[in-house]
Amino acid sequence: MAHVPGLRSCYDKVGRLVYFGRMLDKIRLHAAGKLPADYVANLGDAQFAVLDGRCCRFLGVNYADVRDRTLQGGSDEEILAWAHARGITRTDEECHVWNRFLLKLGWRDERSAVLPKRIADSGLTGKPIETVLDHIEYDEGRDPVADRAWDRI
């Protein structure tokens, strides 16, 4: 894949959470017909391991409700506040754990078996990819290692 205009990095935060803003970007891009077809299969919460579903389950909200709320408009922060009000109230510590979980996903866990195949399939063999987020970043033309993206969290 390559850079997708309007789709932010997984490492970018909205409020206290990484990834949430990217999920909103994907919702908006899909609604506008601008989300590449390769991304569409990973929208929502139909598959357990997909990041959108994990994020929604962490927040205690349904993906379809987040999608509908996002398409009504408003800032990312307003949509996150809506999700917090409708779902599970999360502490700063829980948000920290969520962020660190995502940053390490694919490193010595259930996603470790899939990551090498994804790296090879995307022609990124040899890159210093250790996690799912690293793979996504390199696949979209960003270098999280050179940028030390995890230091922003």
C-alpha positions in Angstrom: 0.0 0.0 0.0 1.0 3.6 0.1 0.2 6.8 1.8 -3.5 7.4 2.0 -4.4 11.1 2.1 -6.5 12.0 5.1 -5.5 8.8 7.0 -3.4 9.6 10.1 -0.8 7.5 11.8 -1.8 4.8 14.3 0.5 6.6 16.8 -1.5 9.8 16.7 -3.6 10.4 19.7 -7.0 11.9 20.3 -7.4 12.7 23.9 -5.7 9.9 25.8 -5.9 7.3 23.1 -3.8 6.2 20.2 -5.5 4.8 17.1 -9.0 6.3 17.8 -8.4 9.2 15.4 -7.3 6.8 12.6 -10.5 4.8 13.1 -12.5 8.0 12.6 -10.4 8.9 9.5 -11.2 5.5 8.0 -14.9 5.9 8.7 -14.9 9.4 7.0 -12.8 8.2 4.0 -15.0 5.2 3.5 -18.2 7.3 3.5 -16.6 9.6 1.0 -15.5 6.7 -1.3 -11.8 7.5 -0.7 -10.7 4.6 1.5 -8.7 2.1 -0.6 -10.4 -1.3 -1.1 -7.7 -3.1 0.8 -8.7 -1.2 4.0 -12.5 -1.9 3.7 -12.2 -5.5 5.0 -10.7 -4.2 8.2 -13.4 -1.7 9.0 -15.7 -2.4 11.9 -15.8 -5.1 14.6 -16.9 -8.2 12.6 -13.4 -9.7 13.0 -12.1 -10.1 16.6 -8.5 -9.1 15.9 -9.2 -6.0 13.8 -8.1 -2.8 15.5 -11.4 -0.9 15.0 -13.2 -3.7 16.9 -10.5 -3.8 19.6 -10.8 0.0 20.1 -14.6 -0.1 20.3 -14.6 -2.9 22.7 -12.1 -1.0 24.9 -14.4 2.0 24.9 -17.5 -0.2 25.4 -19.3 1.1 22.3 -20.5 -0.6 19.1 -18.6 0.2 15.9 -21.9 0.9 14.1 -22.8 3.6 16.7 -19.3 5.2 16.4 -19.6 5.2 12.6 -23.0 6.8 12.7 -21.9 9.4 15.3 -18.8 10.2 13.3 -20.8 10.8 10.1 -23.1 13.2 12.0 -20.0 15.5 12.2 -18.1 17.1 15.0 -14.5 17.1 16.1 -12.6 14.0 17.0 -12.6 15.1 20.7 -16.4 15.5 20.6 -16.8 12.0 19.2 -14.4 10.6 21.8 -16.3 12.4 24.6 -19.5 10.9 23.2 -17.9 7.4 23.2 -16.8 7.9 26.8 -20.2 9.0 27.9 -22.0 6.1 26.1 -19.4 3.3 26.9 -17.1 2.4 29.7 -15.5 5.1 31.8 -11.7 4.5 31.5 -9.1 5.8 33.9 -5.8 7.3 32.8 -4.1 4.1 33.8 -6.5 2.0 31.6 -5.9 4.4 28.6 -2.1 4.1 29.2 -2.4 0.3 29.2 -4.5 0.4 26.0 -1.9 2.6 24.3 1.0 0.3 25.3 -1.0 -2.8 24.3 -1.5 -1.4 20.8 2.1 -0.3 20.5 3.3 -3.8 21.2 0.7 -5.8 19.3 2.4 -8.4 17.3 5.4 -8.7 19.5 5.3 -12.1 21.4 1.6 -12.4 21.3 -1.3 -13.9 19.3 -0.5 -11.7 16.3 3.1 -12.7 16.1 2.4 -15.7 13.8 0.6 -13.4 11.2 3.1 -10.5 11.2 6.0 -12.1 9.3 3.6 -13.1 6.4 2.2 -9.6 6.3 5.7 -8.1 6.2 6.7 -10.4 3.3 3.4 -9.9 1.4 3.9 -6.1 1.5 7.5 -6.3 0.3 8.9 -4.9 3.6 11.2 -7.8 4.5 14.4 -6.3 6.1 12.6 -3.3 7.7 12.9 -3.2 11.5 9.3 -4.1 12.0 8.5 -5.6 15.4 4.8 -4.8 15.8 1.5 -4.6 13.9 1.6 -0.8 14.1 5.2 -0.7 12.8 4.0 -2.7 9.8 1.1 -0.4 9.1 3.3 2.7 9.4 6.0 1.3 7.0 3.3 0.0 4.6 1.9 3.5 4.4 5.3 5.1 3.8 6.1 6.3 7.3 9.2 5.2 9.3 8.2 4.9 13.0 11.6 3.7 14.0 13.4 6.7 12.6 10.7 9.0 13.9 10.6 7.2 17.3 6.8 7.4 17.0 6.4 5.7 20.4 8.0 8.7 22.1 4.9 10.8 21.3 2.7 8.6 23.4 
